[in-house]
Amino acid sequence: MDVIEYLMTGDPAIRWQVMRDLTDASPEAVAAEREKVAAEGWGARMLAEQADDGRWDGGTYRPGWVDESRPFFDAWTATHFSLQSLVEFGVDPADPRVQRAVGLVRDNVRWEYNDELYFEGEAEPCINGIALVSGAYFGQAAGRIADTLLATQHIDGGWNCWEDDAATPGSFHSTLCALEGLWAWEQATGGTEAMRDARRRGEEYLLERQLFRRKSDGSIIDPRFAMTSVPGRWFYDVLRALDYFRLARPERDPRCAEAVELIRAKRLDNGLFPFENHHEGPMLFALDGEHDGFPSRWVTLRALRVLRWWDAGA
């Protein structure tokens, strides 16, 4: 079995993206496969986990069972990350089941931080970036989130969830989340010159550092940046960054070259790519076949489409 055949034995969320990004299947064939995401597999299961109040696991960012009097740890079961997963699965926003789910969120779900409705956003740019992606993807009025992102950009072009002072350095994690949100919002609405300028400045923040190196001395900032992980949640890694630049800068910036070769070198003898860094935390359900240290359909799909983009311009 070759790599494409193997990928096509996975979940519909993977299959339709393989057809679109790696096989040049017809739009009709891609759309037919995409329709299955809300009806079966991971997408259907995620939709089924939503409660009638619009929330997943009783919460917006944190699940309802979290004890606020104790130290917080990451959990991926509440509404915010469930919507992010539906976007990553590529569920069809026009599907009536999806529209019902998103409508429940829009009308009922509020942030724990500020009690605002979900698509009005909260304060932290990493959270707002992910929420803006969901707002753009599902056709919601999320412009207030975009405005908040513009207002929280740091002087160096990055964003940082842990530092309010715009003079402090940005964070790779927050910056990529913000960039993904702004780019998605531009695609959905046309954007503004201010948004495009902010996005370009944020891209330069990453590109000046070759996507994973310190600007000061060229050392690797965090070894985890060079590891593959799916789902990404709010975490940064170079494959996620390259998948962003594949869309936002299709003309290829040479400062991505080292990161591209880092990903290329991870290819296994069987043609697949490994899942290297699981982000710990409770999940609503496991993604079949996605385990640390093993070949991953998700990582392979993303790596192959990045390499296809990069090599096409060589």
C-alpha positions in Angstrom: 0.0 0.0 0.0 1.5 3.4 -1.0 1.3 6.5 1.1 -1.8 8.0 -0.5 -3.7 4.7 -0.3 -2.8 4.5 3.4 -4.0 8.0 4.1 -7.2 7.3 2.3 -8.0 4.5 4.8 -8.2 7.2 7.6 -11.1 9.3 8.8 -13.1 11.4 6.3 -11.5 14.5 7.9 -8.2 13.3 6.5 -9.5 11.8 3.3 -11.1 14.9 1.8 -8.0 17.0 2.5 -5.8 14.4 0.9 -8.0 14.5 -2.2 -7.9 18.3 -2.3 -4.2 18.9 -1.4 -2.4 15.8 -2.7 -4.3 14.2 -5.5 -5.9 17.0 -7.4 -9.2 15.3 -7.3 -12.2 17.1 -8.9 -14.0 19.6 -6.8 -17.1 17.4 -7.0 -15.3 14.4 -5.6 -13.7 16.5 -2.9 -17.0 17.9 -1.9 -18.7 14.5 -1.8 -16.0 13.2 0.6 -16.1 16.4 2.7 -19.9 15.9 3.2 -19.0 12.7 5.2 -17.1 14.7 7.9 -20.3 15.8 9.7 -22.0 12.5 9.2 -19.4 10.0 10.4 -16.1 9.7 12.1 -14.4 12.4 14.2 -16.6 15.2 12.9 -19.8 13.5 13.7 -18.6 12.4 17.1 -17.5 15.9 18.0 -20.9 17.3 17.0 -22.6 14.7 19.1 -20.7 15.7 22.2 -22.3 19.2 22.2 -24.9 19.9 24.9 -28.2 21.6 24.2 -26.8 24.8 25.9 -24.2 25.0 23.1 -21.2 24.1 25.2 -18.9 21.1 25.1 -18.1 19.6 28.4 -19.8 22.3 30.4 -17.4 25.1 29.6 -16.0 27.6 27.1 -12.3 27.6 27.5 -12.1 25.3 30.5 -14.5 22.4 31.1 -17.2 22.8 33.7 -15.6 20.3 36.1 -12.4 22.3 36.6 -11.8 23.3 40.2 -10.7 27.0 40.0 -9.2 26.8 43.6 -6.6 24.4 42.3 -3.7 24.9 39.8 -5.0 24.7 36.2 -3.8 22.3 33.7 -4.6 22.0 30.0 -7.8 20.3 28.9 -9.1 20.0 25.4 -12.7 19.1 26.0 -14.6 22.5 26.3 -16.2 24.5 23.5 -13.2 26.5 22.4 -11.0 23.6 21.4 -14.0 21.5 20.1 -14.8 24.3 17.6 -11.1 24.4 16.7 -11.2 20.6 16.0 -14.2 21.0 13.8 -12.4 23.6 11.7 -9.3 21.4 11.4 -11.5 18.4 10.4 -12.9 20.6 7.7 -16.5 20.1 8.5 -18.8 21.8 5.9 -20.1 25.0 7.5 -23.2 24.8 5.3 -24.2 21.4 6.8 -27.5 21.9 8.8 -26.0 19.9 11.7 -23.0 22.3 11.8 -25.1 25.4 11.5 -27.3 24.3 14.4 -24.1 23.6 16.5 -22.6 27.0 15.7 -25.8 28.8 16.2 -26.1 27.4 19.7 -22.6 28.6 20.4 -23.2 32.1 19.0 -26.4 32.6 21.0 -25.6 31.0 24.3 -21.9 30.4 25.0 -20.0 33.1 27.0 -16.3 33.3 28.0 -15.4 32.6 31.6 -13.0 35.5 31.6 -15.3 38.5 30.7 -18.8 37.0 30.2 -18.9 38.1 26.6 -20.5 36.0 23.9 -18.0 33.6 22.3 -17.7 35.3 19.0 -17.0 38.7 20.7 -13.8 37.2 22.1 -11.8 37.7 25.3 -8.4 39.1 26.1 -5.6 36.7 25.3 -4.3 36.7 21.7 -3.6 33.0 21.5 -7.3 32.4 22.5 -8.6 35.1 20.3 -6.7 33.9 17.3 -8.2 30.5 17.5 -11.7 31.9 18.1 -11.3 34.3 15.1 -10.4 31.3 12.9 -13.6 29.6 14.0 -15.6 32.8 13.5 -14.3 33.3 10.0 -14.7 29.6 9.1 -18.3 29.4 10.3 -19.3 32.8 8.9 -19.9 34.5 12.2 -19.7 38.2 13.1 -16.3 38.1 14.9 -14.9 41.5 13.8 -14.5 42.5 17.4 -12.0 39.8 18.0 -9.9 41.0 15.0 -10.0 44.5 16.5 -8.8 43.2 19.8 -5.9 41.4 18.1 -4.8 44.6 16.4 -4.9 46.4 19.7 -2.7 43.8 21.5 0.1 43.4 19.0 3.6 44.0 20.4 6.2 46.4 19.1 8.3 43.6 17.8 5.4 42.4 15.6 4.5 39.4 17.8 1.8 38.7 20.3 2.1 37.4 23.8 -0.6 36.0 26.1 1.6 36.3 29.2 2.7 39.9 28.8 0.4 42.9 28.5 3.3 45.4 28.0 3.7 45.9 24.2 7.4 46.5 24.7 8.1 43.0 25.9 9.0 40.2 23.4 6.3 38.3 21.5 5.6 34.6 21.9 5.8 32.1 19.0 2.7 30.4 20.3 0.5 33.5 20.6 1.9 35.0 17.4 1.0 32.1 15.1 -2.5 31.8 16.7 -3.1 35.5 16.0 -1.7 35.2 12.5 -4.0 32.3 11.7 -7.0 34.3 12.9 -6.2 37.4 11.0 -5.5 35.6 7.8 -8.7 33.6 8.1 -10.6 36.8 8.7 -9.1 38.5 5.7 -10.1 35.6 3.5 -13.7 35.7 4.9 -14.2 39.5 4.8 -11.5 41.1 2.7 -9.9 42.6 5.8 -8.4 46.0 6.1 -5.1 47.6 5.5 -4.5 47.7 9.2 -5.1 44.0 9.5 -2.8 43.2 6.5 -0.1 45.4 8.0 -0.4 43.7 11.4 -0.3 40.3 9.8 2.8 41.1 7.8 4.6 42.4 10.9 3.7 39.2 12.7 4.9 37.1 9.8 8.2 39.0 9.9 8.5 38.3 13.6 8.6 34.5 12.8 10.6 34.7 9.5 13.4 36.8 11.0 13.9 33.9 13.4 13.7 31.2 10.6 10.6 29.9 12.3 12.4 28.4 15.3 15.7 30.2 16.1 16.5 33.1 18.4 17.2 36.3 16.6 20.0 37.2 19.0 22.3 34.1 18.6 20.6 31.7 16.2 20.1 29.0 18.8 16.9 26.9 18.8 14.4 28.6 21.0 12.6 25.4 22.2 13.3 21.9 20.9 9.6 21.2 20.9 9.2 23.8 18.1 11.0 21.3 15.8 8.7 18.4 16.8 5.5 17.5 15.0 2.2 17.5 16.9 -1.5 17.1 16.1 -3.8 18.6 17.1 -1.8 21.8 17.6 -4.2 23.4 20.1 -2.5 26.7 21.1 1.1 25.3 20.8 3.6 26.4 18.1 5.6 24.1 15.9 7.4 24.6 12.6 5.1 22.3 10.7 2.1 24.3 11.8 3.9 27.5 10.9 4.8 26.2 7.4 1.2 25.1 6.8 0.3 28.7 7.6 2.9 30.2 5.2 1.9 27.8 2.5 -1.4 29.7 2.4 -0.4 33.2 3.5 2.8 33.5 1.4 2.5 31.0 -1.4 5.4 32.7 -3.2 7.8 31.1 -0.7 10.0 33.1 1.6 13.6 31.7 1.6 13.7 32.1 5.4 11.4 29.1 5.6 13.9 26.8 3.8 15.6 25.5 6.9 12.3 24.6 8.6 11.2 22.9 5.4 14.3 20.7 5.3 13.9 19.9 9.0 10.4 18.5 8.2 11.6 16.7 5.1 14.3 14.9 7.1 11.6 13.4 9.4 10.2 11.2 6.6 10.3 7.6 7.5 11.4 4.8 5.2 7.8 3.9 4.5 7.1 7.5 3.3 5.1 8.5 6.4 5.9 11.1 9.0 5.9 10.6 12.8 3.7 12.1 15.5 6.4 13.3 18.0 4.8 15.6 20.6 1.4 14.9 22.2 0.0 17.9 24.2 -1.2 16.4 27.4 -4.7 17.0 28.7 -8.1 15.3 28.8 -9.8 14.8 25.4 -13.3 14.0 24.5 -12.1 11.1 22.4 -8.8 9.9 20.9 -8.1 10.2 17.2 -7.6 6.7 15.9 -4.1 5.9 14.8 -2.5 9.1 16.2 0.0 8.2 18.9 3.4 9.5 20.0 6.3 7.9 18.3 4.2 6.3 15.5 3.5 7.2 11.9 0.6 9.7 11.7 -1.9 10.3 9.0 -2.4 13.8 10.2 1.2 14.7 10.3 1.9 13.0 7.0 -0.9 14.9 5.2 0.3 18.2 6.5 4.0 17.5 5.8 3.3 16.3 2.3 1.2 19.3 1.4 3.9 21.6 2.7 6.6 19.8 0.8 4.4 19.8 -2.4 4.0 23.6 -2.1 7.7 24.2 -1.5 9.0 21.9 -4.1 6.6 23.2 -6.8 8.4 26.5 -6.6 11.9 25.1 -6.7 
